């Protein structure tokens, strides 16, 4: 969906996420995981992952000072390009198992 080797996003609690302007629309994929796009330019803005209602995945490049964001977790390594290297602390062939999220979130918070 990104036409790139990377899809950099940041996971935020749903309770701390709000749309302050515009009216995002669902993109080309219409499934349980909902990907939202700008209704004008169709840039990918955020995702509400299936089964993770407490979280929203926001495209990191939309955030202020995104140059300082460094990947903590990389996913879908079974589909990655051999030369694509992120330097992430944790790597998973798909998404991490649900039961690992509390530990991963704690570790991430301790690094900040």
MARBA-3410 file (N, C-alpha, C, O; in Angstrom, 1 decimal):
112
0.8,-1.2,0.0,0.0,0.0,0.0,0.8,1.3,0.0,0.3,2.3,-0.3 ~ 2.1,1.2,0.3,2.9,2.4,0.4,3.8,2.6,-0.8,4.4,3.7,-0.9 ~ 3.9,1.6,-1.7,4.9,1.7,-2.8,6.3,2.0,-2.4,7.1,2.7,-3.0 ~ 6.6,1.3,-1.2,7.9,1.5,-0.6,8.3,0.2,0.0,7.5,-0.7,0.2 ~ 9.6,0.1,0.4,10.1,-1.0,1.2,9.6,-0.9,2.6,9.7,-1.9,3.4
9.1,0.2,3.1,8.8,0.5,4.4,7.4,1.0,4.6,6.9,1.7,3.7 ~ 6.8,0.8,5.7,5.5,1.4,6.1,5.7,1.8,7.6,5.4,1.0,8.5 ~ 6.2,2.9,7.8,6.6,3.3,9.2,5.3,3.9,9.9,4.7,4.9,9.4 ~ 5.0,3.3,11.0,3.8,3.8,11.8,4.1,3.8,13.2,5.0,3.1,13.7 ~ 3.3,4.5,14.0,3.5,4.6,15.4,2.1,4.2,16.1,1.1,4.7,15.6
2.2,3.3,17.0,1.0,2.8,17.7,0.6,3.7,18.9,1.5,4.0,19.8 ~ -0.6,4.2,18.9,-1.1,5.1,19.9,-2.4,4.5,20.5,-3.1,3.8,19.8 ~ -2.6,4.8,21.8,-3.9,4.4,22.4,-5.0,5.1,21.7,-4.9,6.3,21.4 ~ -6.1,4.4,21.4,-7.2,5.0,20.7,-7.8,6.2,21.5,-8.2,7.2,20.9 ~ -7.7,6.1,22.8,-8.3,7.2,23.7,-7.5,8.5,23.5,-8.0,9.6,23.8
-6.2,8.4,23.1,-5.5,9.7,22.9,-5.4,10.1,21.4,-4.6,11.0,21.1 ~ -6.2,9.5,20.6,-6.2,9.8,19.1,-7.5,10.5,18.8,-8.6,10.1,19.1 ~ -7.4,11.6,18.0,-8.6,12.3,17.6,-8.3,12.9,16.2,-7.2,13.4,15.9 ~ -9.3,12.9,15.3,-9.2,13.5,14.0,-9.7,15.0,14.3,-10.8,15.2,14.7 ~ -8.8,15.9,14.0,-9.0,17.3,14.2,-9.4,18.1,13.0,-9.9,19.2,13.1
-9.2,17.5,11.8,-9.6,18.2,10.6,-9.8,17.2,9.5,-9.1,16.2,9.4 ~ -10.7,17.5,8.6,-10.9,16.6,7.5,-11.8,15.5,7.8,-12.3,15.3,8.9 ~ -12.0,14.6,6.8,-12.9,13.5,6.9,-12.2,12.3,6.2,-12.5,12.0,5.0 ~ -11.4,11.6,6.9,-10.7,10.4,6.3,-11.6,9.4,5.7,-12.7,9.2,6.2 ~ -11.2,8.7,4.6,-12.0,7.7,4.0,-11.2,6.4,4.0,-10.0,6.4,4.0
-12.0,5.3,3.9,-11.4,4.0,3.7,-10.7,3.9,2.4,-11.3,4.3,1.4 ~ -9.6,3.3,2.3,-8.9,3.1,1.0,-9.4,1.9,0.2,-10.5,1.5,0.4 ~ -8.5,1.3,-0.6,-8.9,0.2,-1.5,-9.1,-1.1,-0.8,-9.9,-1.9,-1.3 ~ -8.5,-1.3,0.4,-8.7,-2.5,1.1,-9.9,-2.4,2.1,-9.9,-1.5,3.0 ~ -10.9,-3.2,1.9,-12.1,-3.1,2.7,-12.3,-4.4,3.5,-13.0,-5.3,3.1
-11.7,-4.5,4.7,-11.7,-5.6,5.5,-11.9,-5.2,7.0,-12.3,-4.1,7.3 ~ -11.6,-6.1,7.8,-11.8,-5.9,9.3,-10.7,-4.9,9.8,-11.0,-4.0,10.6 ~ -9.5,-4.9,9.2,-8.5,-3.9,9.5,-8.8,-2.7,8.5,-8.9,-2.9,7.3 ~ -9.0,-1.5,9.1,-9.5,-0.4,8.3,-8.3,0.6,8.1,-7.8,1.1,9.1 ~ -7.9,0.9,6.9,-6.9,1.8,6.5,-7.6,3.1,6.1,-8.4,3.1,5.1
-7.2,4.2,6.7,-7.9,5.5,6.4,-6.9,6.4,5.7,-5.7,6.5,5.9 ~ -7.5,7.2,4.7,-6.7,8.0,3.8,-7.3,9.4,3.8,-8.5,9.6,4.1 ~ -6.5,10.4,3.4,-7.0,11.8,3.2,-8.0,11.7,2.0,-7.7,11.1,1.0 ~ -9.2,12.3,2.2,-10.2,12.3,1.2,-9.8,13.2,0.0,-10.5,13.1,-1.1 ~ -8.8,14.0,0.1,-8.4,14.9,-1.0,-7.3,14.3,-1.8,-7.4,14.1,-3.0
-6.2,13.9,-1.1,-5.0,13.5,-1.8,-4.8,12.0,-1.8,-3.9,11.4,-2.4 ~ -5.6,11.3,-1.0,-5.5,9.8,-0.8,-4.2,9.3,-0.1,-3.8,8.2,-0.3 ~ -3.5,10.2,0.6,-2.4,9.8,1.4,-2.8,8.9,2.5,-3.9,9.2,3.2 ~ -2.1,7.8,2.8,-2.4,6.9,3.9,-2.1,7.6,5.2,-1.0,8.1,5.4 ~ -3.1,7.8,6.1,-3.0,8.5,7.3,-2.8,7.6,8.6,-1.9,7.8,9.3
-3.8,6.7,8.7,-3.8,5.8,9.9,-4.5,4.6,9.7,-5.3,4.4,8.7 ~ -4.4,3.6,10.6,-5.0,2.3,10.5,-5.6,1.9,11.8,-5.0,2.2,12.9 ~ -6.8,1.4,11.8,-7.4,0.8,13.0,-7.3,-0.7,12.8,-8.2,-1.3,12.1 ~ -6.3,-1.4,13.4,-6.1,-2.8,13.2,-7.2,-3.7,13.8,-7.7,-3.4,14.9 ~ -7.5,-4.7,13.0,-8.5,-5.7,13.5,-8.1,-6.3,14.8,-6.9,-6.7,15.0
-9.0,-6.4,15.8,-8.7,-7.0,17.1,-7.9,-6.2,18.0,-7.5,-6.7,19.1 ~ -7.6,-5.0,17.6,-6.8,-4.1,18.5,-7.5,-2.7,18.6,-6.9,-1.7,18.4 ~ -8.7,-2.8,19.1,-9.6,-1.6,19.2,-9.0,-0.5,20.1,-9.4,0.6,20.0 ~ -8.1,-0.9,21.0,-7.6,0.0,22.0,-6.4,0.8,21.3,-5.9,1.7,22.0 ~ -6.1,0.5,20.1,-4.9,1.2,19.5,-5.2,1.7,18.1,-6.1,1.2,17.4
-4.5,2.7,17.7,-4.5,3.3,16.3,-3.1,3.3,15.8,-2.2,3.8,16.5 ~ -2.9,2.9,14.6,-1.5,3.0,14.0,-1.5,4.2,13.1,-2.2,4.3,12.1 ~ -0.7,5.2,13.4,-0.6,6.5,12.7,0.7,6.5,11.9,1.7,6.1,12.4 ~ 0.7,6.9,10.6,1.8,7.0,9.8,2.8,8.0,10.5,2.5,9.2,10.6 ~ 4.0,7.5,10.9,4.9,8.3,11.6,5.4,9.6,10.9,5.7,10.6,11.6
5.4,9.6,9.6,5.9,10.8,8.9,4.9,12.0,9.0,5.2,13.1,8.6 ~ 3.7,11.7,9.5,2.7,12.8,9.7,2.9,13.5,11.0,2.4,14.6,11.2 ~ 3.8,13.0,11.9,4.0,13.6,13.2,5.1,14.6,13.1,6.0,14.6,12.3 ~ 5.0,15.6,14.0,6.0,16.6,14.1,7.4,16.0,14.5,7.4,15.0,15.2 ~ 8.4,16.5,13.9,9.8,16.0,14.3,10.0,14.5,14.0,10.6,13.8,14.8
9.4,14.0,12.9,9.5,12.6,12.6,10.9,12.1,12.4,11.1,10.9,12.4 ~ 11.8,13.0,12.1,13.2,12.6,11.9,13.8,11.8,13.1,14.7,11.1,13.0 ~ 13.2,12.1,14.3,13.8,11.5,15.5,13.1,10.1,15.9,13.5,9.5,16.8 ~ 12.2,9.7,15.1,11.5,8.4,15.3,12.4,7.3,14.8,12.9,7.3,13.6 ~ 12.7,6.3,15.6,13.5,5.2,15.2,12.6,3.9,15.4,11.9,3.8,16.5
12.6,3.0,14.5,11.8,1.8,14.6,12.2,1.0,15.9,13.4,0.7,16.1 ~ 11.2,0.6,16.6,11.4,-0.3,17.8,11.0,-1.7,17.5,11.7,-2.6,17.9 ~ 10.0,-1.9,16.7,9.5,-3.2,16.2,9.4,-3.2,14.7,8.8,-2.2,14.2 ~ 9.9,-4.2,14.1,9.6,-4.4,12.6,8.8,-5.7,12.5,9.1,-6.7,13.1 ~ 7.9,-5.6,11.5,7.0,-6.8,11.3,7.0,-7.2,9.9,7.5,-6.5,9.0
6.5,-8.4,9.6,6.4,-9.0,8.3,7.7,-9.1,7.6,7.9,-8.8,6.4 ~ 8.7,-9.6,8.4,10.0,-9.8,7.8,10.0,-10.9,6.8,10.9,-11.0,6.0 ~ 9.0,-11.8,6.8,8.9,-12.9,5.8,8.6,-12.3,4.5,8.6,-13.0,3.5 ~ 8.2,-11.0,4.4,7.9,-10.3,3.1,8.9,-9.2,2.8,8.8,-8.6,1.7 ~ 9.9,-9.0,3.6,10.8,-7.8,3.4,11.8,-8.0,2.3,12.1,-9.1,1.9
12.2,-6.9,1.7,13.3,-6.9,0.7,14.6,-7.2,1.5,14.8,-6.6,2.5 ~ 15.5,-8.0,0.9,16.7,-8.4,1.6,17.6,-7.2,2.0,18.3,-7.2,3.0 ~ 17.5,-6.1,1.2,18.4,-4.9,1.5,17.7,-3.9,2.5,18.4,-3.0,2.9 ~ 16.4,-4.1,2.8,15.7,-3.2,3.7,16.1,-3.5,5.1,15.7,-4.5,5.7 ~ 16.8,-2.5,5.8,17.2,-2.7,7.1,16.7,-1.5,7.9,16.9,-0.4,7.6
16.1,-1.8,9.1,15.5,-0.7,9.9,16.3,-0.4,11.2,16.3,0.7,11.7 ~ 17.0,-1.4,11.7,17.7,-1.2,13.0,16.7,-1.4,14.2,17.1,-1.0,15.3 ~ 15.5,-1.9,13.9,14.6,-2.1,15.0,15.1,-3.0,16.1,15.9,-4.0,15.8 ~ 14.7,-2.8,17.3,15.1,-3.6,18.4,14.5,-5.0,18.4,15.2,-6.0,18.7 ~ 13.2,-5.1,17.9,12.5,-6.4,17.8,12.1,-6.7,16.4,11.6,-5.7,15.7
12.1,-7.9,16.0,11.7,-8.3,14.6,10.8,-9.5,14.7,11.0,-10.4,15.5 ~ 9.7,-9.4,13.9,8.7,-10.5,13.8,8.4,-10.8,12.4,8.3,-9.9,11.5 ~ 8.2,-12.1,12.0,7.8,-12.5,10.7,6.5,-12.0,10.3,6.2,-11.7,9.1 ~ 5.6,-11.9,11.3,4.2,-11.3,11.1,4.1,-10.3,12.2,5.1,-9.6,12.5 ~ 2.9,-10.1,12.7,2.7,-9.2,13.9,3.1,-10.0,15.2,3.0,-11.2,15.2
3.6,-9.2,16.2,3.9,-9.9,17.4,2.6,-10.6,18.0,1.5,-10.0,17.8 ~ 2.7,-11.7,18.7,1.6,-12.2,19.4,1.0,-11.3,20.4,1.7,-10.5,21.0 ~ -0.4,-11.2,20.5,-1.0,-10.3,21.4,-0.5,-10.3,22.8,-0.4,-9.3,23.4 ~ -0.1,-11.5,23.3,0.3,-11.6,24.7,1.7,-10.9,24.9,2.1,-10.7,26.1 ~ 2.4,-10.6,23.8,3.7,-10.0,24.0,3.6,-8.4,24.0,4.6,-7.8,24.4
2.5,-7.9,23.7,2.3,-6.4,23.6,2.6,-5.7,25.0,3.3,-4.7,25.0 ~ 2.1,-6.2,26.1,2.4,-5.5,27.4,3.9,-5.4,27.6,4.3,-4.3,28.1 ~ 4.6,-6.5,27.4,6.0,-6.4,27.7,6.7,-5.5,26.7,7.6,-4.7,27.1 ~ 6.4,-5.6,25.4,7.0,-4.7,24.4,6.7,-3.2,24.7,7.6,-2.4,24.6 ~ 5.4,-2.9,25.1,5.1,-1.5,25.4,5.8,-1.0,26.6,6.3,0.1,26.6
6.0,-1.9,27.6,6.8,-1.5,28.8,8.2,-1.2,28.4,8.8,-0.2,28.9 ~ 8.8,-2.1,27.7,10.2,-1.9,27.2,10.4,-0.6,26.4,11.3,0.1,26.6 ~ 9.4,-0.4,25.5,9.5,0.9,24.7,9.4,2.1,25.7,10.2,3.0,25.5 ~ 8.5,2.1,26.6,8.3,3.2,27.5,9.6,3.4,28.3,9.9,4.6,28.6 ~ 10.3,2.4,28.7,11.5,2.5,29.5,12.6,3.1,28.7,13.6,3.7,29.3
12.6,3.0,27.4,13.7,3.5,26.6,13.5,5.0,26.3,14.4,5.7,25.9 ~ 12.3,5.5,26.5,12.0,6.9,26.1,12.4,7.9,27.2,12.3,9.1,27.1
END
